[in-house]
Amino acid sequence: MARIRVAIAGVGNCASAIVQGVHYYSEQESEAGLTYRSVGGYTPDSIEFVSAFDVSSRKVGKDLAIAIQEKPNNTPRISNVPKLGVTVKRGPLLDGIGYLMNVVPVSREAEADVVEELISSRAEILVNYLPVGSTRATNFYADAAIKGGVAFINAIPVFVASDPEWAERFREGGLPVAGDDVMSQIGATVLHKTLVKMAVDRGAKVDETYQLNIGGDTDFLNMLEESRLRDKRESKTSAVRAMSPYEVPTRIGPSDYVPFLMNDKVCYIWLKGRYFGGTPVEIDVKLHVVDAYDSAGVMVDAIRGTKLALERGVKGELTSLSAFCFKHPPKQMPYPEAKAAFEEFTAGKRER
Ligand SMILES: NC(=O)c1ccc[n+]([C@@H]2O[C@H](COP(=O)([O-])OP(=O)(O)OC[C@H]3O[C@@H](n4cnc5c(N)ncnc54)[C@H](O)[C@@H]3O)[C@@H](O)[C@H]2O)c1
């Protein structure tokens, strides 16, 4: 079976979920939980993890299958991943960790040569799962991807695929780039986009809307530091704003850290508007998910789509795939349009 060789930057909960998920689907035929069993002939277990980078002393130097279970990772276990033969390497810290130095003890091991590691592991795609606010570190890994000749998928809210200068650099490097900020499978953003679009399409005037999120993992703890949050708010808000042709007062973002929720995320979406005859309407929705698996369900599609782009020699930003899989893509699309565009792209009927 053809494989997709993937490197990971940031062995946190999202990495844990995708590594476990790929193993989970390798053990059973069931399609339950997948948007697509096959993307261009690739199944989730076509994905092979060949290299990984972190900075935590609890994770660096360990096999990836062991490192994904180390604290403070706290997503539930869905499969027993055997040792993968991939040792987590020490990446450069840069701005990867903010005030959480006591939660993430930094490894004293020497930094690996990331470009050399990407080349020697024969990685094809580097996935970026760093903490929110890691702008310099993300730029470092994006640059390393270009130098190492690998595609880049940016799961976090630092703007790379949606930044024209970065997109141009990847184009010049002959490589595809996808992102930014993964849009979870049954997540707050896709639900909020769908509600606003439905209200607008059916003639209601949306007057105000908010989306408040709480969770108990390191991602939420890190996001208590408001200065790291600017791009996250922008990413989440722009996705919902794009669903309305007029300006709607909108407040969206992570709202608190509740430790005992662990990797569960609870989201409250509210919108107020007026329909026929100025009659008021309110929609109040609560969503409760396990955060990391919600991202993995989409990243398995993003990875397989990016592999097809590599095979076809597509360079620069992947617009259809990014609109379908990410909150802050180079081009926003309503969900059904993005899904149709992704399917045309994977079927080879659309260049990017
Ligand atoms: N549903 C979701 O979970 C979801 C959705 C959208 C976006 N995201 C984003 O994905 C990212 C990862 O989420 P997570 O829950 O796995 O976070 P996490 O905090 O559990 O994991 C981040 C990992 O990165 C490591 N790290 C920090 N600095 C590093 C560096 N310089 N080099 C290498 N590794 C470094 C940390 O030690 C940690 O292991 C976050 O930015 C999050 O906002 C997640």
The ligand as an SDF file (V2000), in Angstrom:
LIG
                    3D

 44 48  0  0  0  0  0  0  0  0999 V2000
   -9.6640   20.6790   18.0830 N   0  0  0  0  0  0  0  0  0  0  0  0
   -8.4320   21.0460   18.4390 C   0  0  0  0  0  0  0  0  0  0  0  0
   -7.8530   20.4810   19.3350 O   0  0  0  0  0  0  0  0  0  0  0  0
   -7.7810   22.1660   17.6880 C   0  0  0  0  0  0  0  0  0  0  0  0
   -8.5050   22.8650   16.7190 C   0  0  0  0  0  0  0  0  0  0  0  0
   -7.8770   23.9160   16.0600 C   0  0  0  0  0  0  0  0  0  0  0  0
   -6.5580   24.2500   16.3350 C   0  0  0  0  0  0  0  0  0  0  0  0
   -5.8950   23.5510   17.2930 N   0  0  0  0  0  0  0  0  0  0  0  0
   -4.5340   23.9770   17.5950 C   0  0  0  0  0  0  0  0  0  0  0  0
   -3.6130   22.9120   17.4560 O   0  0  0  0  0  0  0  0  0  0  0  0
   -2.4760   23.1760   18.2990 C   0  0  0  0  0  0  0  0  0  0  0  0
   -2.1170   21.9440   19.0910 C   0  0  0  0  0  0  0  0  0  0  0  0
   -3.1290   21.6790   20.0380 O   0  0  0  0  0  0  0  0  0  0  0  0
   -2.8730   20.6580   21.2130 P   0  0  0  0  0  0  0  0  0  0  0  0
   -4.1400   20.5450   21.9760 O   0  0  0  0  0  0  0  0  0  0  0  0
   -2.1820   19.4500   20.7000 O   0  0  0  0  0  0  0  0  0  0  0  0
   -1.8210   21.5240   22.0830 O   0  0  0  0  0  0  0  0  0  0  0  0
   -0.8060   20.9870   23.2060 P   0  0  0  0  0  0  0  0  0  0  0  0
   -0.4900   22.1520   24.0600 O   0  0  0  0  0  0  0  0  0  0  0  0
   -1.3680   19.7550   23.8220 O   0  0  0  0  0  0  0  0  0  0  0  0
    0.4910   20.5510   22.3660 O   0  0  0  0  0  0  0  0  0  0  0  0
    1.4760   21.4330   21.9050 C   0  0  0  0  0  0  0  0  0  0  0  0
    2.8150   20.7020   21.9370 C   0  0  0  0  0  0  0  0  0  0  0  0
    3.7900   21.5400   21.3260 O   0  0  0  0  0  0  0  0  0  0  0  0
    4.9930   21.4000   22.0730 C   0  0  0  0  0  0  0  0  0  0  0  0
    5.8700   22.5300   21.7720 N   0  0  0  0  0  0  0  0  0  0  0  0
    5.8800   23.7820   22.2980 C   0  0  0  0  0  0  0  0  0  0  0  0
    6.8240   24.5340   21.7210 N   0  0  0  0  0  0  0  0  0  0  0  0
    7.4430   23.7540   20.7960 C   0  0  0  0  0  0  0  0  0  0  0  0
    8.4960   23.9700   19.8650 C   0  0  0  0  0  0  0  0  0  0  0  0
    9.1030   25.1550   19.7700 N   0  0  0  0  0  0  0  0  0  0  0  0
    8.8720   22.9320   19.0660 N   0  0  0  0  0  0  0  0  0  0  0  0
    8.2490   21.7260   19.1540 C   0  0  0  0  0  0  0  0  0  0  0  0
    7.2420   21.4660   20.0280 N   0  0  0  0  0  0  0  0  0  0  0  0
    6.8340   22.4760   20.8250 C   0  0  0  0  0  0  0  0  0  0  0  0
    4.5060   21.2930   23.5100 C   0  0  0  0  0  0  0  0  0  0  0  0
    5.4960   20.7630   24.3680 O   0  0  0  0  0  0  0  0  0  0  0  0
    3.2980   20.3720   23.3300 C   0  0  0  0  0  0  0  0  0  0  0  0
    3.6950   19.0160   23.3910 O   0  0  0  0  0  0  0  0  0  0  0  0
   -2.8560   24.3800   19.1750 C   0  0  0  0  0  0  0  0  0  0  0  0
   -2.3280   25.5540   18.6270 O   0  0  0  0  0  0  0  0  0  0  0  0
   -4.3730   24.3950   19.0420 C   0  0  0  0  0  0  0  0  0  0  0  0
   -4.9570   25.6660   19.2730 O   0  0  0  0  0  0  0  0  0  0  0  0
   -6.4560   22.5170   17.9630 C   0  0  0  0  0  0  0  0  0  0  0  0
  1  2  1  0
  2  3  2  0
  2  4  1  0
  4  5  1  0
  4 44  2  0
  5  6  2  0
  6  7  1  0
  7  8  2  0
  8  9  1  0
  8 44  1  0
  9 10  1  0
  9 42  1  0
 10 11  1  0
 11 12  1  0
 11 40  1  0
 12 13  1  0
 13 14  1  0
 14 15  2  0
 14 16  1  0
 14 17  1  0
 17 18  1  0
 18 19  2  0
 18 20  1  0
 18 21  1  0
 21 22  1  0
 22 23  1  0
 23 24  1  0
 23 38  1  0
 24 25  1  0
 25 26  1  0
 25 36  1  0
 26 27  1  0
 26 35  1  0
 27 28  2  0
 28 29  1  0
 29 30  1  0
 29 35  2  0
 30 31  1  0
 30 32  2  0
 32 33  1  0
 33 34  2  0
 34 35  1  0
 36 37  1  0
 36 38  1  0
 38 39  1  0
 40 41  1  0
 40 42  1  0
 42 43  1  0
M  CHG  2   8   1  16  -1
M  END
$$$$
